[in-house]
Amino acid sequence: MASTLHLVVPGLLALGRLGRTDPALLQPAAPALAWLLARADVRPTPASSEEALFAAFGLPTPAATDRPVAAITRLADGGAVDDGWWLRADPVHLRPDLKGVWLADARALALEPAEAQALVAAFNQTFAADGLQLDAPRPDRWYLRLPADPGIRTCPLIDAIGHDIHPLLPHGPNARYWRTLLTEAQMLFYGHPVNQNREQRNQPLANGLWLWGGGHCPTDARAPAAGLYGHDPLVRGLARLAGAAVAPLPQHADDWREAAADETASLVVLEDARYDTADGDPAAWVARVAALDKTWFAACKRWLQTGQLQTLWLEPDNGRRYELNGAARWRFWRRIRPLVNHGAADYS
């Protein structure tokens, strides 16, 4: 069994996305997770799980551009490393009302591959003179290739879900051009036969694109552990960039333990809770965290107490890393706090 386990859990404690939710609604049955958080040494870490994965693979966050998520997830979707500047241009549903224009991501669309290809073909025909080429290797993840930096900064899609898009649109020296282009793409998609047919079937329209995660593909990633586990396209793309293999995600910690018998260290990305806080669904988050407590955190606690696991790093998407070793079992004085309290800004 690996002696070191690095768990990256998007959305696990990203409670800021739930806004002013009543704390009484945020009390999952997760005693093992609460124990781990209470007895850990806490370090500041990149604010999001996305940044945490970049750091784990030795890639710094660029100072003046987005993190190049598009170029890396494209590798997971079958693309090759090239010299292009890639942007994620994911299909979204935009719903206007008197207070703004609200975004739902591709999960709400359930686009068929033929629908995605038809919309992409219409975009490419319309914007060919602008030198733009859109590609959809998957119905829910689209990519826009550019010859150079477009001069914009963007907002990650996870942070736009369920929000008014106006304050989150691309900004920077060339923002006006890109905002105009996005409006033109909305009009193009709205009148397309794909969406006319979807409207007749009472399906949400794929009536917009969300640009984010732009950049050139980096070349110097290094695998942080011998064992890499997950379905997340970012970790799969990073692994491919680092020349490492990614194993399927185990459903239970005991399954990971068996798979990692010959490893010294493992990195596991658990996506179960990724969208619950972004969707503003506290009930789903409570159920998901309780399930993870049974399938993963209870075993981690037990292994730390018995010495079967020497080091656990937990990154729950709240700007902290919780580091534990065998000494955690002796920290009786550490007070267990409600999970909602772990959104505070202290590191004590």
C-alpha positions as CSV (number, residue, x, y, z in Angstrom):
1,M,0.0,0.0,0.0
2,A,1.2,3.5,-0.8
3,S,2.5,5.3,2.3
4,T,1.5,8.7,1.0
5,L,-2.0,9.6,-0.3
6,H,-2.8,13.0,-1.9
7,L,-6.5,13.5,-2.2
8,V,-7.8,16.4,-4.4
9,V,-11.5,16.8,-4.0
10,P,-13.1,19.6,-6.1
11,G,-16.0,21.2,-4.5
12,L,-15.7,19.4,-1.1
13,L,-15.4,22.6,0.9
14,A,-16.0,25.3,-1.7
15,L,-18.8,26.6,0.5
16,G,-18.4,30.2,-0.6
17,R,-20.3,29.2,-3.8
18,L,-23.4,28.5,-1.8
19,G,-23.7,32.2,-0.8
20,R,-25.7,32.9,2.3
21,T,-27.0,29.4,2.8
22,D,-28.3,28.7,6.3
23,P,-25.4,26.9,8.2
24,A,-28.0,24.5,9.6
25,L,-28.4,23.1,6.1
26,L,-24.7,22.4,5.8
27,Q,-24.2,19.6,8.4
28,P,-23.4,16.3,6.7
29,A,-22.8,13.2,8.6
30,A,-19.1,13.1,8.1
31,P,-17.3,12.4,11.4
32,A,-14.2,11.0,9.8
33,L,-13.7,14.1,7.6
34,A,-14.3,16.4,10.6
35,W,-11.7,14.4,12.6
36,L,-9.1,14.7,9.7
37,L,-9.7,18.4,9.3
38,A,-9.4,19.0,13.1
39,R,-6.1,17.1,13.5
40,A,-4.3,18.3,10.4
41,D,-1.6,20.8,9.9
42,V,-3.1,23.4,7.7
43,R,-1.2,25.2,4.9
44,P,-2.4,27.8,2.4
45,T,-2.6,26.4,-1.0
46,P,-3.9,27.6,-4.4
47,A,-7.5,28.7,-4.1
48,S,-9.0,26.1,-6.5
49,S,-8.5,22.4,-7.1
50,E,-7.5,23.4,-10.7
51,E,-4.6,25.5,-9.4
52,A,-3.7,22.7,-6.9
53,L,-3.3,20.2,-9.7
54,F,-1.2,22.6,-11.7
55,A,1.0,23.0,-8.6
56,A,1.2,19.3,-8.0
57,F,2.5,18.7,-11.5
58,G,5.1,21.5,-11.1
59,L,3.4,24.1,-13.4
60,P,3.3,27.6,-12.1
61,T,0.2,29.8,-12.4
62,P,0.9,32.4,-15.1
63,A,0.9,36.0,-13.8
64,A,-0.7,37.7,-16.8
65,T,-2.8,35.1,-18.5
66,D,-5.2,32.3,-17.7
67,R,-4.0,28.9,-16.6
68,P,-3.8,26.9,-19.9
69,V,-6.6,24.5,-19.0
70,A,-7.8,24.2,-22.6
71,A,-4.5,23.0,-24.1
72,I,-4.2,20.4,-21.3
73,T,-7.7,19.0,-21.2
74,R,-7.5,18.8,-25.0
75,L,-4.7,16.3,-24.6
76,A,-7.1,14.1,-22.5
77,D,-9.7,14.4,-25.4
78,G,-7.3,13.1,-28.0
79,G,-5.5,16.2,-29.1
80,A,-1.7,16.6,-29.6
81,V,0.8,19.1,-28.3
82,D,1.2,22.0,-30.8
83,D,2.1,25.7,-30.8
84,G,-1.5,27.0,-30.9
85,W,-3.2,29.2,-28.3
86,W,-6.2,27.2,-27.1
87,L,-9.3,28.4,-25.4
88,R,-12.1,26.3,-23.9
89,A,-15.2,27.4,-25.8
90,D,-17.8,25.2,-24.0
91,P,-21.4,25.1,-25.1
92,V,-23.8,26.7,-22.6
93,H,-27.4,27.6,-22.1
94,L,-28.0,31.3,-21.4
95,R,-31.3,32.3,-19.9
96,P,-32.0,36.1,-19.8
97,D,-34.4,37.7,-17.4
98,L,-34.9,41.2,-16.0
99,K,-31.9,40.8,-13.6
100,G,-29.3,39.5,-16.0
101,V,-28.3,36.5,-18.2
102,W,-27.9,33.3,-16.3
103,L,-25.6,30.4,-17.3
104,A,-26.2,26.7,-17.2
105,D,-23.3,24.5,-18.3
106,A,-23.3,21.6,-20.8
107,R,-24.7,19.1,-18.2
108,A,-28.1,20.8,-18.7
109,L,-27.9,20.4,-22.5
110,A,-27.0,16.7,-23.0
111,L,-26.0,17.5,-26.5
112,E,-25.8,14.7,-29.0
113,P,-22.5,14.5,-31.0
114,A,-24.3,15.3,-34.3
115,E,-25.8,18.4,-32.7
116,A,-22.4,19.6,-31.5
117,Q,-20.8,19.0,-34.8
118,A,-23.5,20.9,-36.7
119,L,-23.2,23.9,-34.4
120,V,-19.4,23.9,-34.7
121,A,-19.6,23.7,-38.5
122,A,-21.9,26.7,-38.5
123,F,-19.5,28.7,-36.3
124,N,-16.4,27.8,-38.3
125,Q,-18.1,28.8,-41.6
126,T,-19.3,32.1,-40.1
127,F,-16.0,33.1,-38.4
128,A,-13.5,31.6,-40.9
129,A,-12.4,35.1,-42.0
130,D,-11.5,35.9,-38.4
131,G,-9.0,33.0,-38.4
132,L,-11.0,31.1,-35.8
133,Q,-11.3,27.3,-35.7
134,L,-13.6,25.6,-33.3
135,D,-13.3,21.9,-32.5
136,A,-15.6,19.6,-30.5
137,P,-13.9,16.3,-29.7
138,R,-16.7,15.8,-27.1
139,P,-20.2,17.2,-27.1
140,D,-19.6,18.9,-23.8
141,R,-16.0,20.2,-24.2
142,W,-15.2,22.4,-27.2
143,Y,-11.9,24.1,-28.1
144,L,-11.1,27.3,-30.0
145,R,-7.6,27.5,-31.7
146,L,-6.0,30.9,-32.0
147,P,-2.6,31.8,-33.5
148,A,-1.6,33.9,-30.5
149,D,-2.7,35.3,-27.2
150,P,-6.1,36.9,-27.7
151,G,-5.5,39.6,-25.1
152,I,-8.2,38.6,-22.7
153,R,-8.5,37.1,-19.2
154,T,-11.5,34.8,-18.5
155,C,-13.5,33.3,-15.7
156,P,-13.5,29.5,-15.2
157,L,-16.7,27.9,-16.2
158,I,-17.3,26.4,-12.7
159,D,-17.4,30.0,-11.3
160,A,-20.0,31.1,-13.9
161,I,-22.6,28.3,-13.4
162,G,-25.8,29.7,-12.0
163,H,-24.6,33.3,-12.2
164,D,-25.3,36.4,-14.3
165,I,-22.6,36.4,-16.9
166,H,-22.2,40.1,-17.4
167,P,-19.6,40.7,-14.6
168,L,-17.8,37.5,-15.6
169,L,-17.3,38.1,-19.4
170,P,-13.8,38.2,-20.8
171,H,-11.9,41.3,-19.8
172,G,-8.6,42.8,-21.0
173,P,-7.3,44.9,-23.9
174,N,-9.3,43.0,-26.6
175,A,-12.4,42.4,-24.5
176,R,-14.7,44.4,-26.8
177,Y,-13.9,42.3,-29.8
178,W,-14.5,39.0,-27.9
179,R,-17.7,40.1,-26.2
180,T,-19.0,41.2,-29.6
181,L,-18.0,37.8,-31.1
182,L,-19.8,35.9,-28.3
183,T,-23.0,38.0,-28.9
184,E,-22.8,37.1,-32.6
185,A,-22.3,33.4,-31.8
186,Q,-25.4,33.6,-29.6
187,M,-27.5,34.9,-32.4
188,L,-26.0,32.3,-34.8
189,F,-26.8,29.4,-32.5
190,Y,-30.2,30.7,-31.5
191,G,-31.5,30.5,-35.1
192,H,-29.7,27.3,-36.0
193,P,-31.9,24.2,-36.9
194,V,-30.3,22.3,-34.0
195,N,-31.8,24.7,-31.5
196,Q,-35.1,25.0,-33.4
197,N,-35.5,21.3,-33.1
198,R,-34.5,21.4,-29.4
199,E,-37.0,24.1,-28.8
200,Q,-39.7,21.9,-30.3
201,R,-38.7,19.1,-28.0
202,N,-38.7,21.4,-25.0
203,Q,-35.0,21.0,-24.5
204,P,-32.7,23.8,-23.3
205,L,-31.0,25.6,-26.2
206,A,-27.3,25.4,-26.8
207,N,-27.3,29.2,-27.4
208,G,-23.9,30.3,-26.2
209,L,-20.2,29.7,-25.7
210,W,-18.2,30.2,-22.6
211,L,-14.5,31.1,-23.2
212,W,-12.0,30.2,-20.5
213,G,-8.7,28.5,-19.7
214,G,-6.6,30.0,-22.6
215,G,-2.9,29.5,-23.3
216,H,-0.2,27.6,-25.0
217,C,0.4,24.0,-23.9
218,P,3.3,23.8,-21.4
219,T,6.0,21.3,-21.8
220,D,7.6,20.7,-18.4
221,A,5.0,18.9,-16.3
222,R,6.2,16.2,-14.0
223,A,4.1,13.5,-12.3
224,P,3.7,14.1,-8.6
225,A,3.3,10.5,-7.7
226,A,3.8,7.0,-9.1
227,G,0.1,6.3,-8.9
228,L,-2.4,8.7,-10.5
229,Y,-6.1,8.0,-10.3
230,G,-9.1,9.9,-11.7
231,H,-11.5,10.6,-14.5
232,D,-11.0,14.4,-14.4
233,P,-9.8,15.6,-17.9
234,L,-7.4,18.0,-16.3
235,V,-5.5,15.4,-14.4
236,R,-5.6,13.0,-17.4
237,G,-4.2,15.8,-19.6
238,L,-1.5,16.7,-17.1
239,A,-0.5,13.0,-16.8
240,R,-0.2,12.7,-20.6
241,L,1.9,15.8,-20.6
242,A,4.1,14.3,-17.9
243,G,4.4,11.0,-19.7
244,A,2.5,9.2,-16.9
245,A,-0.4,6.8,-16.9
246,V,-3.7,7.5,-15.1
247,A,-5.6,4.5,-13.6
248,P,-9.4,4.5,-13.4
249,L,-10.8,6.1,-10.3
250,P,-11.4,3.5,-7.5
251,Q,-15.0,3.6,-6.1
252,H,-13.8,3.0,-2.6
253,A,-10.6,3.6,-0.6
254,D,-10.1,-0.1,-0.1
255,D,-10.1,-0.5,-3.9
256,W,-7.4,2.2,-4.1
257,R,-5.4,0.4,-1.4
258,E,-5.4,-2.8,-3.4
259,A,-4.5,-1.0,-6.7
260,A,-1.7,0.9,-5.0
261,A,0.0,-2.1,-3.3
262,D,3.3,-1.5,-5.2
263,E,3.3,2.3,-5.0
264,T,5.0,4.6,-2.6
265,A,2.7,7.6,-3.2
266,S,-0.6,8.2,-5.0
267,L,-2.6,11.2,-6.2
268,V,-6.4,10.7,-6.4
269,V,-8.9,13.2,-7.7
270,L,-12.4,12.6,-6.4
271,E,-15.0,14.5,-8.4
272,D,-18.2,13.5,-6.6
273,A,-18.8,16.9,-5.0
274,R,-17.5,19.1,-7.9
275,Y,-20.8,20.7,-8.9
276,D,-23.0,20.6,-5.8
277,T,-21.8,24.0,-4.5
278,A,-21.7,25.6,-7.9
279,D,-25.3,24.4,-8.5
280,G,-26.3,26.0,-5.2
281,D,-27.6,22.6,-4.0
282,P,-26.8,22.2,-0.3
283,A,-28.9,19.0,0.1
284,A,-26.9,17.3,-2.7
285,W,-23.6,18.5,-1.2
286,V,-24.6,17.1,2.3
287,A,-25.5,13.7,0.8
288,R,-22.3,13.6,-1.3
289,V,-20.0,14.5,1.6
290,A,-21.6,11.9,3.8
291,A,-21.1,9.3,1.1
292,L,-17.4,10.3,0.6
293,D,-17.0,10.0,4.4
294,K,-18.0,6.4,4.3
295,T,-16.2,5.4,1.1
296,W,-12.9,7.3,1.6
297,F,-12.4,9.4,4.7
298,A,-13.3,6.8,7.3
299,A,-10.7,4.5,5.8
300,C,-8.1,7.2,5.7
301,K,-8.7,8.0,9.4
302,R,-8.4,4.3,10.3
303,W,-5.2,3.9,8.3
304,L,-3.6,6.9,10.0
305,Q,-4.5,5.6,13.4
306,T,-3.0,2.2,12.7
307,G,0.1,3.4,10.9
308,Q,-0.9,1.8,7.6
309,L,-0.9,5.3,6.0
310,Q,2.0,7.5,6.9
311,T,1.0,10.8,5.2
312,L,-2.3,12.2,3.9
313,W,-2.7,15.4,2.0
314,L,-6.2,16.6,1.6
315,E,-7.1,19.5,-0.8
316,P,-10.8,20.2,-0.5
317,D,-11.1,23.3,-2.8
318,N,-11.1,25.9,0.0
319,G,-7.6,27.4,-0.4
320,R,-6.0,25.1,2.1
321,R,-4.1,21.8,2.2
322,Y,-4.7,19.6,5.3
323,E,-1.6,17.5,6.1
324,L,-1.7,14.6,8.4
325,N,0.6,11.8,9.6
326,G,0.6,9.3,12.4
327,A,0.9,11.9,15.0
328,A,-2.7,13.1,14.2
329,R,-4.1,10.3,16.5
330,W,-2.5,11.9,19.5
331,R,-3.9,15.4,19.0
332,F,-6.7,15.0,21.4
333,W,-6.9,18.7,22.2
334,R,-7.8,19.6,18.6
335,R,-11.5,20.7,18.7
336,I,-13.7,19.3,15.9
337,R,-15.6,22.1,14.2
338,P,-18.6,22.1,11.9
339,L,-17.5,21.7,8.2
340,V,-19.0,25.1,7.4
341,N,-16.4,26.7,9.7
342,H,-13.6,25.5,7.4
343,G,-14.4,28.3,5.0
344,A,-12.8,30.8,7.3
345,A,-9.5,32.5,6.4
346,D,-7.3,31.4,9.3
347,Y,-4.7,28.6,9.1
348,S,-4.4,27.7,12.8
